[in-house]
């Protein structure tokens, strides 16, 4: 077999290698003995390749180290910003709690003022009844005076007839006539005095009625102002409940105590009495205040916060393709992607009703917030609470994991109202509205 024919490319390659890595000799002297060490082209090429690879690895390690520090610094900055935003939210929540306390105090003070006005109204009503009674007595006296005057007129006529028939006894009867005239004048003076008193009493009664009417108008204006403020507060609270996706009537019914025994004899309220309009307004205000009190007592237990400080939604509430078998199915929660072992927080105060393994949920924590509301946190890597334990608002309860039927680290977050699942993102939206106010 003959030699392999060299190509131009092979010739150029051999020429380049010979120029870069010519054969070298290294002289080694040991005492008087001199020896030569020959280094061929292949060892030189191997050393050069090793140096190139070592330099590349060193450059890659240096760049990776610098970029890692930059990424860690960016994450630390994001965490600091999130903590600062969370602290601001807590401050805003505290501020709004103070505002609610101030409004409650104002309502209590206004309620006291209204009770005083009602007492004054009762006193004026009693005075008016007394005046009416005095007017009735005076009218009776006036009728008596009129009757007496008529009788005196009759007596005078009789006397005049007797004068005609008894002219001879005129001098004997003159003294009697003078006495009768004196009595008549006295009766007339008493009649005129009674009429004057009756007129004064009617004027006084009219003045009392005007004062009572003005007082009632002032009270009604005050009640209307309180009713308007109470209605505005109720509408704001109901807007939050509606934004969260809950039926307001059902939520209030679930928040109202079931024990409300009532009884007693039936006594009809008379119509047309002074103060009836004021009583109607007070009754309406009392109903609105009761509704506002029910909403305010239940609002702190609405899960409006987010269970994770940093997250992204990986699967929404409702119909979806199952992540495991790719078949269409219903998803009764929201999957929130986050770093493994990220902290999970309670979204409202409540009592832990379950803490442990729950089938395909993996490690599950369920919190009962009362009023028919429950929250569930699934696929946990670890939890820090136990069944029956009370938890406060935004208390750390677990860590993100991938236990149960899961494709990776995330939190499965559910909210249940009256045993029916609702969209958790509606509550998050409502929470943004509350915390922004």
C-alpha positions, 0 to 999 in steps of 0.5 A: 500500500502506498503513502497517503496523499497530502492535501493542501489543507493538511499541508497548511495545518502541518506548516502552522503547527511546525511554526508554532510548536517546533521541536525544542531541546532542553539542556540539562547539566548535572555536575560535569554531565550534560544531557539533552531533553527533546520536547516534541510537537505533541507535548507542546500542543497538549500543554497549550490546550491545557493552558487555554482550557484552564484560562477559559475555566478561570474566566467563566468562574470569575464572571459567574461569581460577579453575576451571582453577587449582583443577583443576590444584591438585587434580590436583597433589595427587592426583599427590603422593598417588600418589607418596607411596603408591608410595614406601610400597609400595617401602618395604614391598617392601624390608621384606619382602625383608629378612624373606625374607633373615632367614628364609633365614639362620635356615634355613641356621643350622638346617641347620647345627645339623641336620648337627651333630646327625646327626654326633653321632647317627653317633658315638653309633651307632658307640659303641653298636656298640662296646658291643654288640661288647664285650658279645658278647666278654664273653658269649663269655668267660662261656661259656668260664668256664661250660665251664671250670667244668663241666670242673672239676666233672668233674675234681672228680668224677674226683678224688673217685672216685680218692680212694675207690680210692686211699685209700692215696695220700691224703696224696700227693694232698692237695697236688694236691687243694688246688691244684685247689680253689684253681684252682676258686675262682679260676675261680669268682671270674673267672666272678662278675667276668665276670657283673658286668661283663656286667651293667654293660655291659648297663646302659650299653647301655640308658642309651646307647639311652635317650640316643639316643632322647631325642636323636632325639626332640629332633631330630625336634621341631626338624625338625618346627618347621622343616618347619611354618615352611617349609610356611607360607612355601610356602603363602603363596607358592602362594596368590599364584601361585593368586590370579594365576590360574596353576597352581602345579604348572605354574609350579614346573615352568617355574621348575625347571631342566631339567638334573638328571642323576643316577646311581650304583649301587643300594644298598638302605637297611636298615630298622629302624636307629636314626635312620630316622625322623629321616632320613625327616623330614630328607628331607621337610624337604629336599624342602620347602626345595627347593620353597620355594627354587624359589618364592622365586627365581621370585616376584620375576619375577611381574608383580604391579604395575600398569603405570600409576600412575593408570588406569581399566579400559575393557575387561576380559579375555575376551569383549566387543563389539569397540569398532570393529565392535561384533561379539562377540570375544575380548579377551586383555588389559585396556585401561587408560584414562589421559591421553595420554602417561602414563608406563608402567612394567615390572611385573617384571624381565625382558628386552625381547623386542620393541620396535617396530610390531606390526600392530594393536597399534601400537607394542608392547613385550614383556618376557620375565620367564622361567619362561614369563611375558611381558608386552605393552604396546600402542598406545604413543605412544613407548617408551624400550627396545630389544630385548635390553635388561634392565629392572628392576622398575617401570622407565619403558619407554613412554608411553600412546598410541593407535597401531594399532587404537585408538579413543583413548589407552589401554594394552592390557596382556597377560600370557602364561604358557607361550604362553597369555594370562591375565587381568592383573587377577588378577596385580594382585589378587595384587600387592595381597595381597603389598604389603599383607602 
